[in-house]
Structure formats: structure tokens, C-alpha cells
Amino acid sequence: MNIPRREVDFGFEPGQVPLDWANNDAFETTFLNALSLLFPEGEKFFVESVKQHRQFVKDPQLAADVKGFMGQEAMHGREHRAFNELMLSHGYTIGPAVEANLRAFLKRVRRTLSPASQLAVTCALEHFTAMLAESLLKDERIRDELDPTVRGLWLWHALEESEHKAVAFDVYEAAGGTYERRVAIMLLTTIVFFAVTWFVQARLMATRGILWKPWTWLRGLARLYVYPGHLTRLIPAWLSYFRPHFHPDDRDTRELLARWEKTLFGARGELREQLKLSA
């Protein structure tokens, strides 16, 4: 799988993106806004955890994949930070504080966990992003819920997360990472991931003055976990991570990615104008 670093620029400007850009719904929008706020510092952590193990990367193809992974993650952090700055125009003034708090939290994680466990955290979260990305690329209903002004950002991110979904895992295996550490860290990471995401979303909803509106919560949670159940549908893929011989490429998405690469960045691709440089 080729893992190119695509230099893109979505050029977000205040007033360009509607307040409720996901399904015209405050709950879904704040959920995805919360994820976006977590991406820049999270992806910086991913890159650092892989860098710590580059001495174990002997295979030339994996070395090239690591380079592509780092380039893609750097671009994701840059574009989501630009999108997060746009949130200020929507009144989400807590955005910078959220990023600062996450930065401090990850600093404690680095002091607490060994490099091997930090890489296992990256493997776990890369599995999460790969599941979410595949769901977005496959499910037209999810894509249609995104306002056209932001859809390109999430589709590009999803494409590249799927392209490099196996890199951190392959580095973990090359470094001698164990099955026991991998699954234990996945359980811990799942709990922390949802706790942090819900906490950030609650802060965003409080900023909007909708935190204590039960119907907003019930309707939003029903869509995520009941019908259409965007998150509960990911449970089988999440459970697959616990197989002793699991590998991210067990889910063959090559045809899906080839189609979306052409759709987004082909000669008449939807995001061709945002593509400044391909390297």
C-alpha cells in the first residue's frame, strides 16, 4: 500500500462552515468537534511513539511506510488545528484550553508508560481511527450528514487513516511487542478514549448552553448507539483486535481506498484543488 504525503490546504475561513455542520445536529457536531480537538496532539503522540522504535525497523518497505505515516499524520494535525481555530468563530472559546489540557495529559502518559506501552496505545487508537474511517468511506448515510464545507476534510483524513492503518502495528511487532501488552492497553485505551471524548464534548455542549437538555442527549446517543448505531456497528471490528494473530490488513480495504483516492485526488477529483503538492 502506497502511503503518500499529500500537501492539502482547505483554507477554512470564519463564516464558511455552519454551526451544526454534522446532520444539522448539535450533539453530533459537538461529538465530531471533540474528536477534531483531540487530533493534533494525539497524532503528535502517535508519531513520537513510532519514532522511538525506528531502530527496530529493518525492512525497507516498512521504513518507507513509517515515513509516509509520519508525513500524513503531520498534515492531519495541521489541517485539524486550522479547523479547530475556526471553532472560535462558533463560540467554542475553550478549544485552546482543551488542547493544552490534552498536551499536559499526554506528557503524564509519556512519563508513566514505557515506550513499548506508548506504541501499544498508538496501535489501539490507530485501530479506532481505521474503524471510523472505513465506516465513513463505506456508508453514504454518514457522508451525507456532513456539510459539504467540511466533508472533504473528513474524507481525506479517513482515506489516509485507512492507508496507514497497519504502520504502527507493524512497528510494534518489529520491536517485539507482545500480545498481552497489546490487548491490555487496548482495554485501557478504550476506557480513556471514550471518557476523554465525552468530557470534551460535554464542555463544548456547555459552551452552547445545551448540556442540560435531556432530549439533545437522548436523540444523539440513540443515533450513535441504537439506530443507525454508528458506533455500535463497530463492535465486531473492535473485538477482532483481540485475536492472537490479528493484523490491521485482515480487513482488505485496497479496492475501497483505490476508489476513494481516484474520487478525491484523481484527474477530476473532488479535492484536486486543495492538493498543493504530492510527495
VOLUMFI-447422 format. One record per residue: residue in one letter; x, y, z of N, C-alpha, C in turn. Coordinates in steps of 0.1 Angstrom, whole numbers, plus 5000, padded with zeros to 4 digits. Atoms other than C-alpha are relative to their C-alpha. Layout:
N
(node 'a', (X, Y, Z), (X, Y, Z), (X, Y, Z))
...
***
This chain:
279
(node 'm', (5008, 4988, 5000), (5000, 5000, 5000), (5009, 5012, 5000))
(node 'n', (4992, 4988, 5001), (5015, 5033, 4989), (4994, 5010, 5011))
(node 'i', (5004, 4991, 4990), (5014, 5059, 5017), (5005, 5014, 4997))
(node 'p', (4994, 4987, 5005), (5019, 5093, 5001), (4996, 5011, 5010))
(node 'r', (5003, 4988, 4992), (5021, 5126, 5020), (4994, 5010, 4990))
(node 'r', (5007, 4990, 5009), (4995, 5149, 5004), (5000, 5013, 5007))
(node 'e', (5000, 4986, 4995), (5000, 5186, 5009), (4987, 5006, 4996))
(node 'v', (5013, 4995, 5003), (4965, 5199, 5012), (4998, 5013, 5008))
(node 'd', (5003, 4988, 4993), (4950, 5232, 5023), (4985, 5003, 4997))
(node 'f', (5014, 4998, 5002), (4913, 5235, 5029), (4996, 5015, 5002))
(node 'g', (5003, 4986, 5000), (4915, 5272, 5036), (4987, 5004, 5008))
(node 'f', (5012, 4996, 4992), (4888, 5274, 5063), (5000, 5014, 5004))
(node 'e', (5002, 4986, 4996), (4875, 5309, 5070), (4988, 5001, 5008))
(node 'p', (5012, 4998, 4992), (4851, 5322, 5096), (4988, 5003, 4991))
(node 'g', (5013, 4998, 5008), (4815, 5321, 5083), (4998, 4990, 4989))
(node 'q', (5001, 5009, 5011), (4823, 5294, 5058), (4992, 4987, 5004))
(node 'v', (5006, 5013, 4995), (4811, 5264, 5080), (4989, 5003, 5009))
(node 'p', (5011, 4998, 4991), (4777, 5263, 5096), (5003, 4995, 5014))
(node 'l', (4998, 5003, 4986), (4774, 5260, 5134), (4998, 4985, 5002))
(node 'd', (5003, 5014, 4999), (4758, 5225, 5132), (5002, 4993, 4987))
(node 'w', (4996, 5005, 5013), (4777, 5210, 5103), (4999, 4985, 4999))
(node 'a', (5002, 5015, 5000), (4770, 5173, 5112), (4986, 4997, 5002))
(node 'n', (5014, 5003, 5000), (4735, 5163, 5103), (4991, 5011, 5006))
(node 'n', (5008, 4988, 4995), (4723, 5198, 5113), (4996, 4997, 5015))
(node 'd', (5003, 5004, 4986), (4725, 5185, 5149), (5011, 5004, 5009))
(node 'a', (4990, 4995, 4990), (4743, 5200, 5179), (5008, 4989, 5006))
(node 'f', (4993, 5011, 4994), (4751, 5167, 5195), (5010, 4993, 4991))
(node 'e', (4990, 5007, 5009), (4767, 5150, 5165), (5011, 5010, 4997))
(node 't', (4989, 4990, 5003), (4786, 5182, 5157), (5009, 5001, 5011))
(node 't', (4991, 4999, 4988), (4800, 5186, 5192), (5008, 4987, 5002))
(node 'f', (4992, 5013, 4999), (4810, 5149, 5192), (5012, 5000, 4990))
(node 'l', (4989, 5000, 5010), (4830, 5153, 5160), (5009, 5012, 5002))
(node 'n', (4991, 4989, 4996), (4843, 5187, 5171), (5009, 4996, 5011))
(node 'a', (4991, 5005, 4990), (4856, 5170, 5202), (5011, 4991, 4995))
(node 'l', (4990, 5008, 5006), (4874, 5144, 5181), (5011, 5009, 4993))
(node 's', (4991, 4991, 5007), (4889, 5172, 5160), (5010, 5007, 5009))
(node 'l', (4991, 4993, 4990), (4902, 5190, 5191), (5011, 4991, 5005))
(node 'l', (4991, 5010, 4994), (4919, 5158, 5202), (5011, 4996, 4989))
(node 'f', (4992, 5006, 5011), (4935, 5150, 5168), (5015, 5006, 5000))
(node 'p', (4987, 4995, 5002), (4965, 5174, 5166), (5010, 4995, 5011))
(node 'e', (4991, 5005, 4990), (4981, 5165, 5200), (5001, 4985, 5000))
(node 'g', (5000, 5014, 5001), (4970, 5129, 5196), (5009, 4994, 4989))
(node 'e', (4992, 5005, 5011), (4987, 5125, 5163), (5014, 5003, 5001))
(node 'k', (4986, 4998, 4996), (5018, 5141, 5175), (5006, 4989, 5009))
(node 'f', (4996, 5012, 4991), (5019, 5114, 5202), (5002, 4988, 4992))
(node 'f', (4999, 5012, 5008), (5014, 5087, 5176), (5014, 5000, 4993))
(node 'v', (4987, 4999, 5007), (5044, 5100, 5156), (5012, 4997, 5009))
(node 'e', (4989, 5002, 4991), (5066, 5102, 5186), (5002, 4986, 5005))
(node 's', (4999, 5014, 4995), (5058, 5067, 5198), (5006, 4991, 4989))
(node 'v', (4994, 5008, 5011), (5067, 5053, 5164), (5015, 5003, 4998))
(node 'k', (4986, 4995, 5001), (5099, 5074, 5162), (5009, 4993, 5010))
(node 'q', (4992, 5007, 4989), (5110, 5058, 5195), (5005, 4986, 4997))
(node 'h', (4997, 5014, 5003), (5111, 5024, 5178), (5006, 4999, 4986))
(node 'r', (4995, 5000, 5014), (5127, 5033, 5144), (5012, 4991, 4999))
(node 'q', (4988, 5009, 5001), (5158, 5013, 5153), (4997, 4986, 4998))
(node 'f', (5005, 5014, 5003), (5137, 4981, 5150), (4995, 4998, 4986))
(node 'v', (5005, 5001, 5014), (5126, 4989, 5115), (5011, 4997, 4991))
(node 'k', (4990, 5004, 5009), (5149, 4970, 5093), (4996, 4998, 4985))
(node 'd', (5006, 5003, 5014), (5126, 4962, 5063), (4999, 5014, 4993))
(node 'p', (5000, 4988, 5008), (5130, 4989, 5036), (4985, 5005, 4997))
(node 'q', (5014, 4996, 5003), (5092, 4988, 5028), (4994, 5006, 5012))
(node 'l', (5005, 4995, 4988), (5083, 4993, 5064), (5006, 5014, 5003))
(node 'a', (4994, 4987, 4998), (5108, 5022, 5067), (4993, 5011, 4991))
(node 'a', (5007, 4991, 5009), (5091, 5038, 5037), (4986, 5003, 5005))
(node 'd', (5013, 4999, 4994), (5057, 5032, 5053), (5000, 5010, 5012))
(node 'v', (4998, 4991, 4988), (5069, 5049, 5085), (5001, 5014, 4996))
(node 'k', (4998, 4987, 5005), (5080, 5079, 5066), (4986, 5006, 4995))
(node 'g', (5013, 4996, 5005), (5046, 5081, 5048), (4990, 5003, 5012))
(node 'f', (5008, 4999, 4989), (5028, 5076, 5081), (5002, 5013, 5007))
(node 'm', (4997, 4988, 4993), (5046, 5105, 5098), (4996, 5012, 4992))
(node 'g', (5004, 4989, 5008), (5040, 5128, 5068), (4985, 5002, 5000))
(node 'q', (5015, 4999, 5000), (5003, 5120, 5067), (4995, 5006, 5014))
(node 'e', (5004, 4995, 4987), (4999, 5125, 5105), (5003, 5014, 5002))
(node 'a', (4996, 4986, 4999), (5017, 5158, 5104), (4990, 5009, 4993))
(node 'm', (5010, 4992, 5008), (4993, 5171, 5077), (4986, 4999, 5007))
(node 'h', (5012, 5001, 4993), (4963, 5158, 5097), (5000, 5010, 5012))
(node 'g', (5000, 4991, 4988), (4974, 5177, 5128), (4999, 5015, 4995))
(node 'r', (5001, 4986, 5005), (4979, 5209, 5107), (4986, 5004, 4996))
(node 'e', (5013, 4996, 5005), (4946, 5209, 5090), (4989, 4999, 5010))
(node 'h', (5010, 5000, 4990), (4926, 5199, 5120), (5002, 5012, 5010))
(node 'r', (4998, 4988, 4992), (4943, 5227, 5140), (4994, 5012, 4994))
(node 'a', (5007, 4989, 5007), (4931, 5251, 5113), (4985, 4999, 5002))
(node 'f', (5015, 5002, 4998), (4896, 5236, 5116), (4997, 5004, 5014))
(node 'n', (5003, 4997, 4986), (4898, 5239, 5154), (5000, 5015, 5002))
(node 'e', (5000, 4985, 4999), (4907, 5276, 5151), (4987, 5006, 4995))
(node 'l', (5013, 4995, 5005), (4875, 5280, 5131), (4989, 4999, 5010))
(node 'm', (5011, 5001, 4989), (4855, 5268, 5161), (4999, 5012, 5008))
(node 'l', (5001, 4988, 4991), (4864, 5300, 5179), (4989, 5009, 4994))
(node 's', (5010, 4992, 5006), (4841, 5318, 5154), (4986, 4995, 5003))
(node 'h', (5012, 5006, 4996), (4814, 5294, 5166), (4997, 5002, 5015))
(node 'g', (5002, 4997, 4985), (4818, 5305, 5202), (5007, 4989, 5009))
(node 'y', (4993, 5011, 4992), (4839, 5274, 5213), (5013, 5006, 5005))
(node 't', (4988, 4994, 4995), (4864, 5295, 5232), (5009, 4991, 5008))
(node 'i', (4992, 5009, 4992), (4875, 5265, 5252), (5010, 4992, 4992))
(node 'g', (4991, 5009, 5008), (4893, 5249, 5223), (5015, 5001, 5003))
(node 'p', (4986, 4999, 4997), (4928, 5262, 5231), (5003, 4993, 5014))
(node 'a', (4998, 5006, 4986), (4923, 5251, 5268), (4999, 4984, 4999))
(node 'v', (5002, 5014, 5002), (4912, 5216, 5256), (5014, 4994, 4995))
(node 'e', (4987, 5005, 5005), (4944, 5212, 5236), (5011, 5001, 5010))
(node 'a', (4989, 4998, 4990), (4966, 5225, 5264), (4998, 4989, 5011))
(node 'n', (5003, 5011, 4990), (4949, 5200, 5289), (5005, 4987, 4994))
(node 'l', (4996, 5012, 5006), (4954, 5172, 5264), (5015, 4998, 5000))
(node 'r', (4985, 5000, 5000), (4991, 5181, 5260), (5006, 4997, 5013))
(node 'a', (4995, 5004, 4987), (4996, 5180, 5297), (4997, 4986, 5004))
(node 'f', (5003, 5014, 4997), (4978, 5147, 5300), (5009, 4990, 4993))
(node 'l', (4991, 5009, 5007), (4999, 5131, 5273), (5014, 5001, 5005))
(node 'k', (4987, 4999, 4993), (5030, 5144, 5290), (5001, 4991, 5012))
(node 'r', (5000, 5010, 4988), (5020, 5124, 5321), (5000, 4986, 4994))
(node 'v', (5000, 5014, 5005), (5013, 5094, 5299), (5014, 4996, 4996))
(node 'r', (4986, 5003, 5005), (5048, 5096, 5284), (5009, 4997, 5012))
(node 'r', (4992, 5002, 4988), (5063, 5098, 5320), (4996, 4986, 5006))
(node 't', (5005, 5012, 4993), (5041, 5069, 5332), (5002, 4987, 4992))
(node 'l', (4999, 5012, 5008), (5041, 5044, 5303), (5014, 4998, 4994))
(node 's', (4988, 5003, 5007), (5071, 5027, 5288), (4999, 5003, 4985))
(node 'p', (5002, 4998, 5015), (5079, 5034, 5251), (4992, 4989, 4993))
(node 'a', (5008, 5011, 5006), (5065, 4999, 5243), (4985, 5002, 5002))
(node 's', (5015, 4998, 4997), (5032, 5007, 5260), (4995, 5012, 4993))
(node 'q', (5004, 4989, 5008), (5031, 5041, 5243), (4997, 4996, 4986))
(node 'l', (5002, 5005, 5013), (5034, 5024, 5210), (4987, 4991, 4999))
(node 'a', (5012, 5009, 5000), (5007, 4999, 5220), (4987, 5009, 5001))
(node 'v', (5011, 4991, 5000), (4984, 5029, 5228), (4998, 5005, 4986))
(node 't', (5002, 4996, 5014), (4991, 5042, 5193), (4994, 4990, 4991))
(node 'c', (5007, 5011, 5008), (4982, 5008, 5178), (4985, 5000, 5003))
(node 'a', (5014, 5001, 4997), (4950, 5008, 5197), (4992, 5012, 4994))
(node 'l', (5007, 4989, 5005), (4940, 5043, 5187), (5000, 5001, 4985))
(node 'e', (5000, 5001, 5015), (4950, 5037, 5151), (4990, 4990, 4995))
(node 'h', (5011, 5009, 5004), (4926, 5008, 5151), (4987, 5007, 5001))
(node 'f', (5012, 4992, 4999), (4899, 5032, 5163), (4998, 5008, 4988))
(node 't', (5001, 4991, 5011), (4906, 5057, 5136), (4998, 4992, 4987))
(node 'a', (5002, 5008, 5012), (4908, 5029, 5110), (4985, 4995, 4999))
(node 'm', (5014, 5004, 4999), (4873, 5016, 5121), (4991, 5012, 4996))
(node 'l', (5008, 4988, 5004), (4858, 5051, 5119), (5002, 5004, 4986))
(node 'a', (4997, 4996, 5014), (4875, 5059, 5086), (4993, 4990, 4990))
(node 'e', (5006, 5009, 5010), (4863, 5027, 5069), (4985, 5002, 5000))
(node 's', (5014, 4998, 4999), (4828, 5033, 5082), (4996, 5012, 4992))
(node 'l', (5003, 4988, 5008), (4828, 5068, 5067), (5001, 4998, 4985))
(node 'l', (4998, 5002, 5014), (4842, 5057, 5034), (4989, 4990, 4994))
(node 'k', (5009, 5009, 5005), (4817, 5029, 5031), (4985, 5004, 5001))
(node 'd', (5014, 4997, 4997), (4785, 5044, 5045), (4996, 5014, 4994))
(node 'e', (5005, 4988, 5006), (4768, 5070, 5023), (4992, 5009, 5010))
(node 'r', (5009, 4993, 4991), (4744, 5079, 5051), (5009, 5009, 5009))
(node 'i', (4991, 4992, 4992), (4773, 5091, 5073), (5006, 5012, 4992))
(node 'r', (4994, 4990, 5008), (4789, 5111, 5045), (4990, 5011, 4997))
(node 'd', (5010, 4990, 5003), (4756, 5128, 5036), (4996, 5009, 5012))
(node 'e', (5003, 4992, 4988), (4753, 5140, 5072), (5010, 5012, 5002))
(node 'l', (4990, 4990, 4999), (4784, 5161, 5068), (4998, 5012, 4990))
(node 'd', (5001, 4989, 5009), (4781, 5196, 5054), (5011, 5000, 4990))
(node 'p', (4990, 5000, 5010), (4799, 5200, 5021), (5012, 5008, 5003))
(node 't', (4988, 4992, 4997), (4822, 5226, 5035), (5010, 4993, 5009))
(node 'v', (4990, 5007, 4991), (4838, 5201, 5059), (5001, 4986, 4995))
(node 'r', (5000, 5014, 5003), (4831, 5168, 5042), (5014, 4996, 4994))
(node 'g', (4987, 5003, 5006), (4864, 5170, 5022), (5011, 4997, 5011))
(node 'l', (4990, 5002, 4989), (4885, 5173, 5054), (4999, 4986, 5006))
(node 'w', (5001, 5013, 4994), (4870, 5142, 5069), (5002, 4988, 4991))
(node 'l', (4997, 5011, 5009), (4871, 5121, 5038), (5015, 4999, 4997))
(node 'w', (4986, 5001, 5001), (4907, 5130, 5032), (5007, 4993, 5012))
(node 'h', (4995, 5006, 4988), (4915, 5121, 5068), (4997, 4986, 5000))
(node 'a', (5004, 5014, 5000), (4896, 5089, 5065), (5008, 4992, 4990))
(node 'l', (4992, 5007, 5010), (4914, 5079, 5033), (5014, 4997, 5005))
(node 'e', (4986, 5002, 4996), (4948, 5084, 5048), (5001, 4992, 5013))
(node 'e', (5000, 5009, 4988), (4940, 5068, 5082), (4999, 4985, 4995))
(node 's', (5001, 5014, 5005), (4930, 5037, 5062), (5013, 4996, 4993))
(node 'e', (4988, 5003, 5007), (4961, 5039, 5041), (5012, 4995, 5009))
(node 'h', (4989, 5003, 4991), (4985, 5038, 5071), (4995, 4993, 5012))
(node 'k', (5006, 5006, 4988), (4963, 5018, 5095), (5009, 4989, 5006))
(node 'a', (4992, 5011, 4995), (4989, 4990, 5098), (5015, 5004, 5004))
(node 'v', (4986, 4996, 4999), (5021, 5010, 5101), (5005, 4999, 5015))
(node 'a', (4996, 5000, 4986), (5022, 5015, 5139), (5000, 4985, 5005))
(node 'f', (5001, 5014, 4996), (5011, 4978, 5144), (5013, 4993, 4995))
(node 'd', (4989, 5007, 5005), (5039, 4966, 5121), (5013, 5004, 5007))
(node 'v', (4988, 4995, 4992), (5065, 4987, 5140), (5000, 4993, 5014))
(node 'y', (5002, 5006, 4987), (5051, 4973, 5173), (5005, 4985, 4999))
(node 'e', (4996, 5014, 5002), (5056, 4937, 5160), (5015, 4999, 4997))
(node 'a', (4985, 5000, 5003), (5091, 4945, 5146), (5008, 5002, 5013))
(node 'a', (4993, 4997, 4987), (5100, 4958, 5181), (4998, 4989, 5010))
(node 'g', (5002, 5011, 4991), (5089, 4926, 5197), (4988, 5002, 5010))
(node 'g', (5012, 4998, 4991), (5056, 4938, 5212), (4992, 4988, 5002))
(node 't', (5007, 5012, 4996), (5036, 4912, 5230), (4985, 5001, 4998))
(node 'y', (5015, 5001, 5001), (5000, 4901, 5226), (4994, 5005, 5013))
(node 'e', (5005, 4997, 4987), (4994, 4905, 5263), (5000, 5015, 5002))
(node 'r', (5000, 4986, 4999), (5005, 4941, 5263), (4990, 5007, 4991))
(node 'r', (5009, 4994, 5010), (4986, 4949, 5231), (4986, 5000, 5004))
(node 'v', (5014, 5001, 4996), (4952, 4937, 5244), (4997, 5007, 5013))
(node 'a', (5002, 4993, 4987), (4956, 4951, 5279), (5000, 5015, 4998))
(node 'i', (5000, 4986, 5003), (4965, 4985, 5265), (4987, 5004, 4992))
(node 'm', (5012, 4997, 5008), (4935, 4983, 5241), (4988, 5002, 5010))
(node 'l', (5011, 4999, 4990), (4911, 4978, 5271), (5002, 5013, 5007))
(node 'l', (4998, 4988, 4993), (4927, 5007, 5290), (4997, 5012, 4991))
(node 't', (5001, 4989, 5009), (4928, 5029, 5259), (4985, 5003, 4996))
(node 't', (5015, 4998, 5003), (4891, 5023, 5251), (4993, 5008, 5010))
(node 'i', (5007, 4992, 4989), (4880, 5035, 5285), (5005, 5014, 5000))
(node 'v', (4995, 4987, 5000), (4903, 5065, 5284), (4995, 5008, 4988))
(node 'f', (5004, 4993, 5013), (4894, 5074, 5248), (4985, 5005, 5002))
(node 'f', (5014, 4996, 5000), (4856, 5075, 5254), (4998, 5010, 5012))
(node 'a', (5001, 4991, 4989), (4860, 5092, 5288), (5005, 5014, 4996))
(node 'v', (4995, 4987, 5004), (4881, 5120, 5274), (4991, 5006, 4989))
(node 't', (5009, 4994, 5010), (4859, 5124, 5243), (4987, 5005, 5005))
(node 'w', (5013, 4995, 4994), (4827, 5126, 5263), (5002, 5012, 5008))
(node 'f', (4997, 4989, 4992), (4843, 5150, 5287), (5002, 5013, 4992))
(node 'v', (4998, 4989, 5009), (4854, 5173, 5259), (4987, 5004, 4993))
(node 'q', (5013, 4997, 5006), (4820, 5170, 5242), (4991, 5007, 5010))
(node 'a', (5008, 4994, 4990), (4803, 5179, 5274), (5004, 5015, 5002))
(node 'r', (4996, 4987, 4999), (4824, 5210, 5277), (4996, 5009, 4988))
(node 'l', (5005, 4993, 5012), (4815, 5220, 5241), (4985, 5003, 5001))
(node 'm', (5014, 4999, 4999), (4779, 5214, 5248), (4996, 5011, 5011))
(node 'a', (5002, 4990, 4989), (4781, 5235, 5280), (5002, 5014, 4994))
(node 't', (4997, 4987, 5006), (4796, 5263, 5259), (4987, 5005, 4991))
(node 'r', (5012, 4997, 5008), (4765, 5261, 5236), (4987, 5001, 5009))
(node 'g', (5012, 4999, 4992), (4741, 5260, 5266), (4991, 4989, 4999))
(node 'i', (5009, 5011, 5003), (4727, 5226, 5257), (5004, 4988, 5008))
(node 'l', (4995, 5012, 4992), (4745, 5204, 5283), (4989, 4994, 5008))
(node 'w', (5011, 5005, 4992), (4714, 5200, 5304), (4987, 4999, 4993))
(node 'k', (5012, 5002, 5007), (4689, 5194, 5277), (4999, 4985, 4997))
(node 'p', (5001, 5014, 5002), (4679, 5157, 5280), (4997, 4995, 4986))
(node 'w', (5004, 5005, 5013), (4663, 5154, 5246), (5012, 5001, 4990))
(node 't', (4989, 5000, 5009), (4695, 5165, 5229), (5009, 4988, 5002))
(node 'w', (4992, 5011, 4997), (4715, 5138, 5247), (4993, 4987, 4995))
(node 'l', (5007, 5012, 5003), (4688, 5111, 5242), (5000, 4998, 4984))
(node 'r', (5000, 5001, 5014), (4685, 5118, 5205), (5013, 4997, 4994))
(node 'g', (4987, 5002, 5005), (4722, 5120, 5199), (5006, 4986, 5004))
(node 'l', (4995, 5013, 4996), (4731, 5089, 5219), (4992, 4988, 4993))
(node 'a', (5007, 5010, 5007), (4703, 5069, 5202), (5006, 4999, 4986))
(node 'r', (4994, 5001, 5013), (4718, 5077, 5168), (5014, 4994, 5000))
(node 'l', (4987, 5006, 4999), (4753, 5067, 5179), (5000, 4986, 5004))
(node 'y', (4999, 5013, 4994), (4744, 5036, 5198), (4988, 4991, 4997))
(node 'v', (5012, 5009, 5003), (4709, 5024, 5187), (4997, 5000, 4985))
(node 'y', (5003, 4999, 5015), (4698, 5035, 5152), (5004, 5013, 4995))
(node 'p', (4994, 5012, 5007), (4716, 5037, 5129), (5012, 4994, 5007))
(node 'g', (4989, 5007, 4992), (4742, 5029, 5156), (5013, 5001, 4994))
(node 'h', (4987, 4998, 5006), (4773, 5044, 5141), (5011, 4994, 5007))
(node 'l', (4989, 5005, 4992), (4794, 5033, 5170), (4998, 4985, 5003))
(node 't', (5002, 5014, 4996), (4778, 5000, 5180), (5003, 4991, 4988))
(node 'r', (4997, 5008, 5012), (4782, 4988, 5144), (5015, 4997, 4999))
(node 'l', (4986, 5002, 5001), (4820, 4990, 5150), (5005, 4989, 5010))
(node 'i', (4996, 5009, 4989), (4820, 4965, 5179), (5006, 4987, 4994))
(node 'p', (4993, 5012, 5005), (4828, 4934, 5157), (5014, 5003, 4996))
(node 'a', (4986, 4996, 5004), (4858, 4952, 5142), (5009, 5003, 5012))
(node 'w', (4992, 4998, 4988), (4869, 4963, 5177), (5004, 4987, 5007))
(node 'l', (4998, 5013, 4994), (4866, 4928, 5190), (5011, 4992, 4992))
(node 's', (4990, 5007, 5008), (4888, 4915, 5161), (5014, 5003, 5005))
(node 'y', (4987, 4996, 4995), (4917, 4933, 5177), (5006, 4990, 5010))
(node 'f', (4996, 5009, 4989), (4918, 4907, 5205), (5003, 4986, 4995))
(node 'r', (4995, 5013, 5005), (4925, 4878, 5182), (5015, 4999, 5001))
(node 'p', (4986, 5001, 4998), (4960, 4865, 5189), (5008, 5003, 4987))
(node 'h', (4993, 4998, 5012), (4970, 4867, 5152), (4994, 5011, 4992))
(node 'f', (5006, 4989, 5007), (4952, 4899, 5144), (5010, 5008, 4992))
(node 'h', (4992, 4990, 5007), (4966, 4923, 5118), (4990, 5010, 4993))
(node 'p', (5009, 4991, 5005), (4950, 4955, 5106), (4996, 4997, 4985))
(node 'd', (5002, 5002, 5014), (4953, 4944, 5070), (4991, 4987, 4998))
(node 'd', (5010, 5011, 5002), (4930, 4914, 5077), (4987, 5005, 4994))
(node 'r', (5011, 4994, 5007), (4903, 4938, 5066), (5005, 5007, 4988))
(node 'd', (4994, 4996, 5013), (4912, 4942, 5030), (4992, 5012, 4994))
(node 't', (5007, 4988, 5005), (4903, 4978, 5020), (5007, 5006, 4988))
(node 'r', (4993, 4995, 5011), (4925, 4981, 4990), (4991, 5006, 4989))
(node 'e', (5009, 4995, 5010), (4897, 4984, 4965), (4993, 5012, 5004))
(node 'l', (5007, 4989, 4995), (4878, 5008, 4986), (5009, 5013, 5000))
(node 'l', (4991, 4988, 5000), (4909, 5031, 4990), (5004, 5004, 4986))
(node 'a', (4996, 4997, 5014), (4918, 5029, 4953), (4988, 5009, 4994))
(node 'r', (5012, 4993, 5005), (4882, 5041, 4945), (5000, 5014, 5006))
(node 'w', (5000, 4986, 4994), (4884, 5070, 4970), (5012, 5008, 4997))
(node 'e', (4988, 4992, 5004), (4919, 5080, 4960), (4997, 5007, 4987))
(node 'k', (5003, 4994, 5013), (4906, 5085, 4925), (4989, 5010, 5001))
(node 't', (5011, 4990, 4998), (4874, 5102, 4937), (5005, 5013, 5005))
(node 'l', (4996, 4987, 4994), (4892, 5127, 4958), (5012, 5007, 4993))
(node 'f', (4988, 4994, 5005), (4926, 5132, 4941), (5003, 4996, 4986))
(node 'g', (4998, 5003, 5014), (4922, 5118, 4906), (5000, 5012, 4991))
(node 'a', (4999, 4988, 5009), (4924, 5140, 4875), (4988, 5009, 5002))
(node 'r', (5012, 4992, 4998), (4888, 5152, 4882), (4996, 4998, 5015))
(node 'g', (5003, 5003, 4986), (4890, 5145, 4920), (4994, 5012, 5007))
(node 'e', (5007, 4990, 4992), (4868, 5164, 4944), (5009, 5009, 5008))
(node 'l', (4991, 4991, 4992), (4898, 5177, 4964), (5012, 5003, 4992))
(node 'r', (4988, 4997, 5008), (4922, 5182, 4935), (5004, 5014, 5002))
(node 'e', (4996, 4986, 4999), (4921, 5220, 4940), (5006, 5002, 5014))
(node 'q', (4993, 4999, 4987), (4931, 5215, 4977), (5013, 4994, 5001))
(node 'l', (4987, 5007, 5001), (4961, 5194, 4967), (5011, 5009, 4995))
(node 'k', (4989, 4991, 5004), (4991, 5217, 4967), (5012, 4993, 4995))
(node 'l', (4987, 5007, 5003), (5019, 5192, 4965), (4998, 4985, 5004))
(node 's', (5000, 5014, 4997), (5021, 5154, 4964), (5014, 4995, 5000))
(node 'a', (4986, 5004, 4999), (5053, 5139, 4977), (5000, 4986, 5007))
***
